[in-house]
Every structure is written in structure tokens, then in C-alpha cells.
Amino acid sequence: MDNKKLKVCVIGGGVIGLYLSWKLSELGHEVFVYDRKEEKDLGFKSCSTLVSERIRQFIPRIDDCLENIINSCDINFPKKTIRLNFSPKHLVLDRDKLIKILLDLNKKNNVKLCFGKELKEIPRGFDRVIGCDGAGSFVRKSLGLPNPNMRIGIQVFEEKKDNSCVTKTHLIPSGFTWEIPRGNFVEYGALGEQNEAKQSLDELLDIKDVKKRKYISALVPQGLIIPNNDKITLCGDAMGLTKPWSGGGLIWGLYAADMLIKSFPDFIEYKKQTEKFFNFKIIKGRIANKLVNLFGFYFPYVIPKEMTYDNDFPNFLIAFAGKK
Ligand SMILES: Cc1cc2nc3c(=O)[nH]c(=O)nc-3n(C[C@H](O)[C@H](O)[C@H](O)COP(=O)(O)OP(=O)(O)OC[C@H]3O[C@@H](n4cnc5c(N)ncnc54)[C@H](O)[C@@H]3O)c2cc1C
């Protein structure tokens, strides 16, 4: 069975869907990708595409879409600012160009790209179906699975040159606001419950005196929802897989995609592997989030001013031990 070439349907042509279709086509499977968007619009989605350098382990030619390099993040609490030095460093990428790189790789491998078609039902006639259809996944709903927790991520861009290498965040009760230097733009954004995120972003934009405001937003899921099904599975935002502290989903989604490829076509094994790898990280991340908020707001003197931090797989104890 393992060496048999299968007919595979990937629903969703975001980063995770296109990565999976490319990799599965490399294994010789006949792969079809469906997306409701037209090809030219695939890159357009509300996403900062700020990722650690680990992205280079997955996708080639990353420098073609590099906008800026980020060394650290300042977290502003009312009475203290904490600097997190990213290790590995983070890259600000142009999402449109990233999608184009993945499309090229898919085209080279003759993946069948079926764009501009919204699917409402899980298609028949495939040996395997993978739902990479994002936070609102209809594949997840069709399988009768619950929704993960949802927050909203919202962004505004200001045309302003800024090549500095520090992002700035302010915590809000349900998430945080951010400021990312993107080279030719500065991005302002917020993650949180809908009204709170919009209100907090507006407050930040008022302080920064940003007049032109074109908001773009998308849902940010959090959890790990994966079917117990040997023919249909989920990956990326469709399974809710984002980091609890930042809402970032690209690196975790790519790790899950690699687990899927390694265990393919055994989706039950994939479920086992992802749960084993991510469940504890999610619980730890949620607890750490609460503790950082608690200490940052009420006992800021307990937290060191500067820490070195792996933003994909943090070890909170080591981060504290490495304080300066
Ligand atoms: C404001 C914001 C900022 C973010 N910043 C970061 C960041 O800096 N770093 C990071 O790692 N993550 C970030 N994220 C999260 C990141 O964007 C997601 O985790 C990532 O894009 C998920 O990729 P995906 O391929 O799983 O899903 P998506 O990119 O959502 O792709 C899903 C695709 O499925 C298609 N689709 C949906 N339904 C159907 C259907 N019925 N039929 C056919 N096609 C369908 C959609 O058109 C879409 O192209 C951010 C999110 C937001 C909202």
C-alpha cells in the first residue's frame, strides 16, 4: 500500500495546502488542489507572514520574498518593557511571492490546479482528501467536528520606510497589538476578540497618527481538531493549529504537513503523531500565556528585562534562565 501511487485531493491553496500538494506530488502521487480563489488572488490574505528562519527548511528561494529581518520583539506592559531576542531570527515575507514560489513548484510537478471553484462538498473519486481550507474549514464541518477557539487578526499598513529589526507589541486582555517594520511599510495589527482587537488597533493607530486606514482581517483559530478517519484529514488552520501565544500558524502548520507526508497515506498514524507532538505544546503555551500576562501586569519585577527565546518551540524555563 505504501508504495502505491494515489489520487489525492487537497482542498485549499494557501501555504499549507500548496506545500502539501508539492511534497505529495514529489512522492509520485497524482495531486489535485482546489481553491475558491483565482490563482492571481491566492496570495491575498490577512497574514503578517512573520516567520522564523525555520521556514527555509521547508520552502526554497525564501530570499526572493524577504522584506525584512527581525531580531527581537519588545513586549510592552504598563510598567515594564521586556525584550525577547528571537533565536532563530524572524523573517518578514511577502506572502504573495511566497505563494508564487509554491505555485511554481507545483506546476513543475504537474499538480492539477483547480482554482476559482468553491467546494461545498467533499469531492468523491479520490483515494485521500486533505482539508487545508483554513480557519472556517467546510471539510472540518462536513466531518461533524467542532470549531476550534477563534479570535480575529486585523491589519493596517502605512507607507513608511522602516528597516529596523524589532517588532513591538502591547498586550490586551484577549491577545495583543503589534507593529512590524516591513522595509517599505510599517504594519500595525491586533489579535483578539473581535471588538477588542478593532478598538485596540484603532487606539494604536491614533497614537501613531495613521490617517489612511484600510483594514484587512481574518479568523485565527486555536486548538487541534483532527478527524479519526483513514481517508480524509485536515492540516494547517483547518485543524486549528496556531501557536497559542502569537496566533502564528505557518511553522506549526508546516511541521504538521511534514508529519502528514511522512505517515502518508496512513491518516490515523498522522493523527497520533500530531497529537503526540502538539498537544502538550498547546497546553504549555496556553498556561505560559496566562502567566506572562499575570506577571507582566501585576508583578513585572519578577520578569527579566531581556530573554532569548525560540518563538516556535519555546522552553520557558531556559528563556528565564538565559536572562540578562
Ligand atoms: C492578521 C493575521 C496575521 C497573521 N500573521 C501571521 C504571522 O505573522 N506568522 C504566521 O506564522 N502566521 C500568521 N497568521 C496565521 C496564518 O495566516 C495562518 O496560520 C496560515 O495562513 C494558515 O495557512 P493555511 O494554508 O492553513 O490556510 P489559509 O491560508 O487560510 O488557506 C486556506 C485556503 O482555502 C481556501 N478555501 C477555503 N474554503 C474553501 C472552499 N470551500 N473551497 C475551496 N477553497 C477554499 C481559501 O481560499 C484559502 O486560499 C496570521 C493570521 C492573521 C489573520
The ligand as an ORCA input file, in Angstrom:
! r2SCAN-3c Opt
* xyz 0 1
  C      -3.799     39.249     10.716
  C      -3.105     37.920     10.719
  C      -1.724     37.886     10.858
  C      -1.065     36.661     10.859
  N       0.289     36.685     10.955
  C       0.970     35.529     10.953
  C       2.378     35.544     11.014
  O       2.998     36.607     11.049
  N       3.039     34.351     11.033
  C       2.368     33.164     10.984
  O       3.013     32.104     11.027
  N       1.023     33.132     10.906
  C       0.307     34.275     10.876
  N      -1.053     34.259     10.784
  C      -1.721     32.962     10.674
  C      -1.518     32.432      9.260
  O      -2.010     33.374      8.338
  C      -2.250     31.109      9.066
  O      -1.910     30.227     10.117
  C      -1.862     30.479      7.739
  O      -2.082     31.358      6.675
  C      -2.692     29.216      7.542
  O      -2.428     28.676      6.267
  P      -3.402     27.602      5.671
  O      -2.808     27.230      4.343
  O      -3.692     26.542      6.659
  O      -4.810     28.353      5.452
  P      -5.187     29.606      4.546
  O      -4.009     30.430      4.225
  O      -6.335     30.258      5.223
  O      -5.675     28.948      3.179
  C      -6.930     28.336      3.065
  C      -7.330     28.348      1.601
  O      -8.506     27.557      1.447
  C      -9.352     28.188      0.513
  N     -10.728     27.739      0.781
  C     -11.445     27.949      1.902
  N     -12.655     27.377      1.764
  C     -12.698     26.806      0.535
  C     -13.684     26.078     -0.189
  N     -14.897     25.829      0.331
  N     -13.398     25.646     -1.430
  C     -12.182     25.900     -1.991
  N     -11.207     26.606     -1.343
  C     -11.464     27.038     -0.096
  C      -9.159     29.682      0.781
  O      -9.492     30.450     -0.352
  C      -7.658     29.745      1.097
  O      -6.870     30.053     -0.038
  C      -1.780     35.453     10.760
  C      -3.170     35.485     10.630
  C      -3.823     36.709     10.612
  C      -5.310     36.732     10.451
*
